[in-house]
Amino acid sequence: MMDKVIREIEKRRDGYVDELAEFLAIPSVSTDPERAADVRRCAAYCRDALEKIGFSTAEVHETPGHPIVTADWSGAEGAPTVLFYGHYDVQPVDPVELWTTPPFEATVRDGSIYGRGSADDKGQVLCHWKAWEAHFAAHGRLPCNVKVLLEGEEEIGSEHLAPFIDANRDRLASDVVLISDSPMFARGVPSLCYGLRGLCYMEIHVRGAKSDLHSGSFGGAVANPAQALARILSGLKDHENHVAIEGFYDKVRPVSERERAEFGRLPFNEIEFRQQLEVPELVGEAGFTTLERIWARPALDINGMISGFTGKGAKTVLPGVASAKVSMRLVPDQDPDEIAALFREHVESHAPPGVTVRVENLHGARPYLAPLDHPANRAAARALAKAFDAQPVFTREGGSIPVTVTFQEELGTTSILMGFGLPDENAHAPDEHLDLENFHGGVLTAAWFYEEYAHNGK
């Protein structure tokens, strides 16, 4: 069955880059109101592409924000159903002067295609489009049933996605969700990501006097909010970099021995990692490796501080207010709302005298963990091995993809994270690019995945 599919992919391979360039040329920047028409045009482009591939129903759905695109092919009776999720919106391009070539005029150089959205996420979405196309061309059908969900607000928080999923549970019902919006561990190392950290993002506001004061006239007699904030922040961790918030670790799920063994298989060199970052040494929670710290352990970081006079020269001011933004990355089974409450209680109870403190919860996302032995994970591992001629590794990611938890809670489905980007491809930065060997390998992997899952998906 797959011989004809592979021949179709090889026959069409030379045209894939031109098609990706056409997709990348649409400046679907979701955060820019002036690009709203382009985002809408990109949604229509996706619908038309899915119809051309062979999906019987492809629609653009209006939301209070940017459109959502769905498609459905249900011609494989008795076979499992895959819901493929991706996004067609892209990040802003600023600072545009740092791009070597125009961000929406895709350019191929040094074995990669450069353009905004190439790695995140249009290039990875196109891998699946071309896989479906090859199956349809070879056999007039797909090996399993496939539903498609593409959104235009991923880069701005997916505000309208969860309500859409809730209102369309029957339309989106499936056996598994497949997402290609994550990196491989390294070049030549095909990877399956099975875990994502959650997020709890807080802001601390400290107020002292009714306004800024002259430090000569009032210093030593009035509490300084900047110094009070510094004391609060310094008390959030101990000398071994453990988070000092009472109850913070109570629900942390420990790393299993199998996971430690998988981490140990990875070609990770701490010295090279440190040198790439140009830091004198790596610092983190005592008792854990670097990969464990950034993938499987919670973390607390100060993201920014504002207070007083920060311009050139000197100004003897005693600031009236100070603020800081603090993020906490969470792991299973931590709950962002519970952590936010613990954080607020800790900060308020450790506030120095002479100031008032207000704590604000800005954003939260729950952590996600998929079972390594899920049938779709096993199918994905076999597909990666066949496409890249190398056994894949299992990884976690330190960041968050909140929709994975939404799918789990609303549809009861596990999400499989099978990405083809690389960590150094400048997603969200100037000169974003996608390695073309990985792109073509992604097409082959996707083609193999649907075949493998069709036979072993339930």
TISESE-444547 format. One record per residue: residue in one letter; x, y, z of N, C-alpha, C in turn. Coordinates in steps of 0.02 Angstrom, whole numbers, plus 50000, padded with zeros to 5 digits. Last residue first. Layout:
! TISESE-444547
AXYZXYZXYZ...
//
This chain:
! TISESE-444547
K496825006750887496335006150942496545000550989G497765007450785497555013550819497075012750876N498435000050688498564998650759498325004450803H498125003850561498134996650575498214995050649A498175017650563497575014350537497545007050557Y499465020450602498925021150651498285017850628E500155018050482500305014150542499735014450592E499565027850397499545020750380499655016450442Y499865039550464499165037950453499085030550434F501315038850463500925038750525500205036550513W501745039750330501815033350365501375033150428A501455053350308501155048150266501175041350300A502265059350406501545060050410501195054650369T503535055650356503315053450422502555053650428L503565062350232503595055050234503345052350301V503505075650280502995073150234502975065550236G504685075950358504035076750390503465074350346G505665075250261505585069650307504925069850344H505475087850208505315082050167505245075750210F505875095050325505235096150294505025090150251N507175090550344506675089050395505975089950367E507715096050229507745088750238507235086650291L507515109650252507125106350200507165098750204D507245118050402507705113650366507305109550315L506585133950404506435126850413506905122850370H506675149850492506785145350436506615138250455E506725167250529506425160650542506515156250480D507325180050528507625174550490507375167750513P506835185650693507035186850624507385180750594A505715174650788506275179250782506415180650708H504795164450798504645170650834505195175950827A506055152650767505345153850773505235159850818N507415149450739507195156450747506435157450743E507925136850740507665139350677507305146050683D508465128750840508835134750820508575137850756P507695117150860507695122350912508015128950890L506745112950713507345112350753507375118150803G505235103750667505675109550669506315107950707F504335093550672504885092750625505335098950622G503365084150797503605090050763504215088850720M502105077650866502585074950818502835080750774L501225074150996501615079850973502195077350931I499585069351021500245066951003500625072650971S498365070151148498715073651093499415070851084T496905060851186497625062051196497905065551135T495245066451225495735063551180496445065451200G494085072251275494325066051305494855062551264L493625084451237493495078851192493705072151220E493915092951346493295093851308493115087651266E495145088551402494565089751445493905089951406Q495995086851293495935081551342495285082451383F495905099151228495685093051194495555087351244T496475107051331495795108151308495515102051273V497765102251335497345100951393496605102051374T498185106851210498225099751225497775097851284V498105120651214497565117151181497595109551194P499295125551275498685124751315498135120651282I500785121351275500305121551219499635120251252S502295128051346501595125951353501245126051285G504015122751378503485127451366502795124351370G504895112351389504805116651447504245121551440E504485095851335504635102851320504505107051381R505215079351323504725084051348504925091051325T505445065351211505655071351246505055074751279F506095050651144505515053751177505755059551219V506795047850982506855048551054506225051751081P506765035750846506605042150879506715041950954Q508025028150752507535027250805507395033850840A508095031850579508405032350645507855031450697D507555035050455508035029650460508435030150525F506535043750438507185046650452507735041450459A505425035550410505555041450369506255044050377K505465025250505505465023550434505655029550391A505425032450625505985027950612506035026250538L504185038850614504805042850616505405038450598A503325027650621503335031950562503975036050558R503565022650749503725018450691503775022750627A503105033650823503805031550829504005027150770A501765033750787502195039450769502925037550772A501335021850847501295022650774501745028350750R501555025250981501925019650952501915020050875N500645035750993501355037051004501775031450974A499475028650969499685033750921500405035650931P499405020151083499475017351016499695022350963H500455025051220499835026151183499915023451111D501565024151299501355018051264500685018951229L501735036451359502225034351309501985028351269P500345047251382500665040751397501135038651341A500695064851399500385059251362500725052751380L500375078751494500805072851489500415067351454Y500405096051532500125090551492500625084851489P499855109351643500355105051612500015099151576R498785123451607498925117251643499445113151607A499065140751627498975135051581499165128751618G498655158051654498825151351677498695146151624H498895175251698498785170051648498975163251678L498905184651804498845186851735498645181251687N498435189151960498515183051919498385184851846E499235200352069498775199452013498945193151975V499345207252228499585201952184499045200452132R499925221152318499365218252280499645213252230V500415228252471500575223752416499925221152384T501085242652551500505238352536500665234352473V502335245752676502095245652607501455241552603G502705244552808502755251152777502535251452705P503555228452822503105233852847503215240352808P503635216652684503935220552739503445225952763A502725201852650502815208952634503105212652694H502435188752669503135190652675503255197952656S501095187152646501325185752714502055187752724E501015190052510500685194552558500945193352628V501745179252456501975186152446501665190752499H500975168052497501675168752516501905176052511E499725170552438499775169952511500495170952534R500095170252302499815176352332499885176252407F500525156852290500985162452277500735168852310L499355149852316499935148952360500425154652352A498585154252206498365155752275498935155052324A499345149052101499235156352106499015158252177I499205135452125499865138552132499805146052138E497845133952096498085132552163498765135752175D497855137351960497455141352007497685140252079P498705127551903498905134551902498505138851951D499165112751984498605116451956498765123951958Q500225098751955500125105451983499555108951946D500675085651940499965087051937499815093851969P501485090751792500945086651820501115084951893V502225107151820502255100251794501655096451822L502475124351771502185119151813502225112351779R503345139251790503205133551746503015127651790M502905155151835503065148551863502865143251812S503445171951825503115166151795503355159851830V503155188451873503455182051892503075176351859K503505205451869503135199951838503515193551851A503385218951985503765213551954503295208351924S503505235952041503135230052019503595225051986A503295249952150503735245152117503315239152096V503105267252197502845260652179503395256352149G503825278252234503195277052268502915270152254P505615279052260505015277552220504395276252262L506535292252292506295286552330505635284552297V507845298852195507135297852206507015291752249T508945307552131508895304952200508155304252219K509605303251985509015306652012508875303652080A510885303451862510665302251931510045306351947G511035295851697511225300451750510915298551817K509605289751608510315291251613510435296251670G508245281451700508555284951644509295286051654T507525276051801507955271451763508285274851704F506795278251957507135281651901507615276851867G505495266552006505925272352014506215275151950S505305250551930505245254951988505715260951981I505005234351873504945241551858504895245351923M505555218851806505455223151864505445230451842G505235202251741505355209351733505205213151797N505215188851773505215190751703505335198151691I505885177251878505685184351875505755186551803D505315160451888505765165451860505465172351863L505285143851939505035150551952505545155551927A504785127351889505275132651894504925139251908P504625109351905504355116151902504915121351911R505335097051795505305100151861504995107151854A505465092651666505065088651711505035091251782W506225101851586505675097951558505195095251611I507245108151652506865112051604506275108351574R507735098251742507545104851767507095108551717E508075087651659507545086751708507295093551732L509145093651591508535091751554507955090651602T510065095351699509805101151662509165099351625T509635085051843510015086651783509705092651747F509525088752019509225086851955509675088851898G510015093852137509825086852136509525084452071A509395110552145509885105652165509595098552161E508855119952009508655116352069509145110652084G510255129051936509565126751941509445122852004V511415134751819511155135351887510435133051887L512935133251732512215131951733511985131651805E514125146651708513935140151733513175139451731P514325157751623514905154651656514755147851686V513555157651460513505158751532514075155151567E513275155851323513785160551345513675162651418L512495146451265512145151851300512615157351324Q513475137951218513015141051171512655146951201Q514035133751339514425137951294513985141451243R513005125751391513215131751427513595136451381F512995115751292512385119551307512565126151341E514265110351307514085113751245513475118051254I514095105151436514615110051424514455113951360E513075095751422512965101651463513485107051451N512455088151285513095089651316513025096151356F511445075151229511455081751262512115082651299P510725064751147511395067451136511455074651163L509805054051258509835059951214510545062451207R509695044151349509855042151280510005048251236G509245050151466509945048251462510165046151392F507895051251442508295057351443509035055751434E507575037651458507485040851393507895047251389A507865036051595508245032251546508175035251477R506905044551649507615046051660508045042351610E505765037351609505895043951580506635045851590R505885026051688505885025351615506055032051582E505765031551814506415028751795506455027751719S504855047151812504905039851817505595037551795V504845061351913505055058551849505135051051858P503385064852016504105063552005504235060651937R502255078052015502335070951998503075069651983V501865088952144502315087752087502395080252076K501095093152248500775088852198501225087352138D501945100852331501535095652360501255090752308Y502755111552302502955105052274502475099352295F502165122352370502275122752298502395115852267G501995123452507501535119252470501645118852395E502685139552516502415133952554501905130152512I503995143852411503285144852425503005138652459A505285142652369505165142852441504435144152459V506035132052253505515137152264505295136852336H507775129652261507105126852271506615132652281N509065134652254508595135952199507955131852202E509765134052368509855128452321509365128752263H509365144652443510045144952416510195139152369D507635147052388508155146352438508835145952404K506495159552322506905153552315507405153252372L505835170752364505445165852327505835159352315G506545180852424506295175552467505885170252431S506785190152328507355186052350507125180252394L505535196252321505775192052266506345187552287I505495203352442504985198352426505235193552373R506605211752428506575206952483506075201452469A506195219352317506805215152313506805209952368L505105226052371504995221152318505595216452311A505785234252461505295229452486505165223952434Q506505241952371506865237552417506405232352447A505435248352309505915244552269506295239652313P504775255152414504455249552380504925245252339N505445259552565505595260052494505285254052458A504715268152702504875261852668504955262952593V505505282152773504925279552738505135273152701A506685285752828506095286552870505475283452839G507655283852736507805281752804507225282252851G507255297852639507605291552643507805289852714F506745310852635506325305652664506675298852672S507675319652584507215322152634506835316552670G508375311852491508745315452544508285317652600S507455307152403507775302252448508175305652503H505885313652378506595315452378506955310952428L504675301752313504915306552362505665307952352D503215297752219503935297552227504145303152275S501715296152323502065298052262502815296852272K501225290852438500735292752387501055294652321A502355277152483502055283752491501585285352432G502155261852417502365264952479502005271452490R501655246652343501575253952349501805256252418V501905233952226502075236352293502015243952294H501275220552139501275227852142501395229952215I501675206752040501685209552108501715217052104E500885194851938501205201451942501125204152014M501095178451863500855183051914501215189851909Y500665164051785501005170451774500695175651819C500965147651767500605152151813500985158751811L500885133851657501115140651671500655143951722G501565117451617501035122451621501325129151642R502595108251502502475111451566501895116451561L502245093251417502315100551414502205103351484G502705077851338502555081751398502685089151389Y503105071351227502525068551261502335072551323C503765072351067503685075851131503045073351164L504855062950977504155063350996504115066751065S506065065350846505845065750916505095065650921P507585061850760506855062250760506585061450831V508975069050739508705065450797507945066150796G509495077150643509635070050637509365065950694R509625090650754509665088450684509865081050682A508625087750902509215090350867509205087750795F507285085750939507785087150990508415090350959M506085094850841506475088850855507015090750906P504805106150906505445104550874505665097350886S503055107650858503585107150908504235105150873D501895105150792502045112150809502585112350863S500825094850747501525095850725501685103250733I499715084050826499955090950821500685090850797L498275074550833498965074750809499155081950797V497215066050944497385072450913498115072250893V496135051850929496755054950949496835061550914D494845048750894495205044150939495845047050966S493555061550899494095057750868494405053050918A492475075250864492585068850899493085064550862L492125086950804492835085850816492985079150851R490735086750797491115087950735491845085950744D490435085450933490275079950887490675080650822R490895097850984491175091551007491035085750960N490745111650965490785107150908491085100350926A490805119551076490185119851037490175114850979D492105117151120491545115351163490885114951124I492825122751014492875115551027492285113251069F492455136251031492295132850969492315125250980P492995139251159492265139451148492055135851084A494395137151124494045132851172493295133251166L494635147851029494685140751011494295136251059H494705161151058494055158551036494065151151017E496035163451100495465165551142494815162051123S497395160151073496835155551056496205157151096G498535168251091498215165251149497605160951136I499105172650976498835177751021498405174651076E499455162050898499995166550920499755172150965E498235156250868498695152850913499225157550940E497235160450784497375164550843497875161350891G496705152850682497075158850664497245163350723E496745134650664496525140950693496975146750673L496115119950599496635125050592496375131650620L495785103650602495605109750638496195114450635V495155089350521495655094750522495375100750559K495075071650527494745078150536495295083350544V495105056150448495485062050467495025068150472N495195038550456494775044550452495175050450480C496525030550366496075031250422495665037550413P497095030950238497085024650275496615024650334L496095039450112496585039550167496545032950205R495965037649932495705037650000496275038450050G496555035249811495895038349811495585038749880H497845030649807497315025749820496615028649820A498725041049768498915033949759498315029249762A498075052949798498305051849730498455044449717F497855051249936497285051849891497485050349819H499195050849980498745045149991498145045349944A499625063649941499935057649912499505051549921E498805071950020498775072349948499065066049915W499265068650148498575067050128498515066950052A500575073950134500475066850149499775064650129K500315087450115500625083650060500565076150071W499745090750238499365091750176499645087450120H500815088050323500225083650325499805084550263C501695098250287501925091250287501325086550284L500995109850317501025107650247501285100450241V501235111150453500555109650430500575106750359Q502575114850449502395108450479501685106350460G502485127350386502885122050356502695115250383K501675134650477501435133150410501825127450377D501895139450596501805132350595501625130050525D503495138150611502965139150660502375142850627A504375137650505504415132450557503795132350601S503815148050426504105141950395504145136250444G503375159850477502915154350477503195147850449R504325170150374503925169750435503395164350428G505725161750300505115165550294504715164950358Y506795150750213506735156350260506085160150247I507245134150204506805139250176506675144450230S508895127050187508305128850226507875133850188G510105125150121509695119350137509085120650179D510625137950095510975133450142510525127650166R509045144850053509775145450056510045140650110V507605151149984507965145050000508715146449999T506355162150041506995161350007507325154850030A504785170250032505185164450053505795163550008E504325184250082504565182050016505055176350029F504065188850205503515185650170503685184250096P505275194450250504975188850288504395185450252P506635197450138505965199250161505595193450192T508205192250212507775192950154507075194550180T508715194350340509175194450283508795195350218W508015204750463507915199250416508405199950359L508145216050536508605210650552508505204550508E507145224650502507815226150475508315220650490V506035220950574506085218550505506775219650476P505995215050736506235220550694506395218250623D504375210650668504835215650696505375212250737V503415201950624504085201250595504595206050625P502235192550726502465198650692503195197750669Q501835174950690502075180350733502225186750693V500355168550607501075169050619501225174950665D499065156150579499295162950594500035162750613Y498715143050565498935146450504499155153650518H498995128350661498785135350656499105138550595G498235112050692498795116550677498545123650675Y497745095350719497695102350739498325106050719F496835081650663497455085350655497335092650673L496145068050732496015075250726496685078750722V495845052250666496355056950689496095064050680T494995037350699494935044250674495475048550707P495175020050644495165025450693495145032350659A494015010850538494685013150555494635018750607G492715008250504493035003750551493725005850572E492875015950347492435012850395492805007750438A493455029150292493795022950312493395019550367G492935041550261492805036050216493125029450234S492885054750308492675049150351492515043050309W493635069750323493575064150277493455057950318D493465087050346493305080350371493305075550312A493975102950416493855098450360493765091450387T493965120250467493895113150480493805109250414V494645135150529494525131050470494465123750492I494145150450601494385143550612494195139550550P494565168150593494185162150575494545155650595H494795179150737494985176650671494645169950658G493425183150835494095185250815494255182950745P492195177850849492265184950865492955187650848T492225167650698492245168350771492255175850786E491695157650560491805164250590491815163550666H492485144850476491995146550528492175153250558V492605137250323492875142750363492325144850412E492755119750281492365125850295492785130950333A492575105450188493075110250213492715116850221T492205089450153491925095350186492495099450214S493035080750083492355081950059492035088050091F494685082850034494225082750090493525084850066G495645083649934495165078249931494675077849989I496445094649899496765088349919496275082549915K495495104549879495875102149822496215095449837E495085106750011494605104249961494975101249901L496275111650063496005105450089495485102450041A496395123649992496915118549986496655111750009D495275130850035495325128849965495845123349955R495605132450172494995128850152495055126350080C496775140250158496795133550190496195129450170Y496255151750100496775147950065496805140850092A495435156350201495135154050138495625149850098A496435159750292495945154750310495615151950247C497065169950221497435163750234496965158150254R496095179750225496295177050160496665170450169R496125182450362495525179650332495675176450264V497395188050368497245182150407496635178550378D497195199150286497665193950265497555187550303A496315206550363496085204050298496545198650271A497145209550472496555205350481496295202450415R498225217750478498305211550439497695207050444E497925227850562497985229650492498075223550447P498005221750687497345223250659497375224950584D499085209150726499075215650694498395216950662T499095196150770499095201450821499015208350792S499195187650661498565188150697498535193850746V499755188650506499975190650573499355192150616S499905182450373499355181150419499575182450492P500355186050231500585188850296500055188350350I500755173750121500165177050150500355179550220A501885166750090501825173550063501225177350090L501785153850133502145158650175502065165850152F501145148050022500805148350087501125153650132E502185149049929501545152349915501145153149980A503145140949989503285148049979502645151949966L502505128549978502615131450044502745138850038E502565127049840501915127549872501975130449942D503945126249822503585131749791502895132649823V504175114249891504475120449916504115126549886Y503505104449813503285106049881503555112649906G503995100949690503505106349693503315108449763D504815090149713505115096349690504635102249693R503895079549749504345082749798504605089549775R503125071549671502885078349683503375082549725K503785059349669503615062549606503435069849615E503845056249805504465057549769504325061149703I502465054249828502835059549864503475061249827E502205043349745501865049749733502225055449768R503005033749806503155035849737502815042449721I502335032449927503015035049927503205037449856V501135026849879501125033249914501815036449912K501555014649828501275019549782501265026549814D501995008549948502455009649892502195015049845M500975006350039501365012450046501835013749987M500414993950000500005000050000500435006350000
//
